[in-house]
Amino acid sequence: MPFCWMDEAGEQEAPTSQLSPAEVAEADVLEKAALLRRLGYSKTDAIHRCMGNIAWAFSVQGKPAITPARLRKLVGSVYKPAS
């Protein structure tokens, strides 16, 4: 029995992003850090978890698109007290 979605999915091209790999990695770190802050994790724990996520994500690809120093700055910006 044919399904209409089986044929249509193969004809469409996958959407491409206009963002660079570094921008995607930074957005991912900011999103995860914000979630960890809302869940009550400390800044140190958030840095550790985000570094682990980046290391795992790029374990096959090679060099990560974001440096540890940049990751720390991004997490720090999420945990910065409101003025």
PyMOL commands that set and color helices and strands:
alter all, ss='L'
color gray80, all
select helices_A, chain A and resi 4-11+21-38+43-57+68-79
alter helices_A, ss='H'
color red, helices_A
deselect
rebuild
show_as cartoon
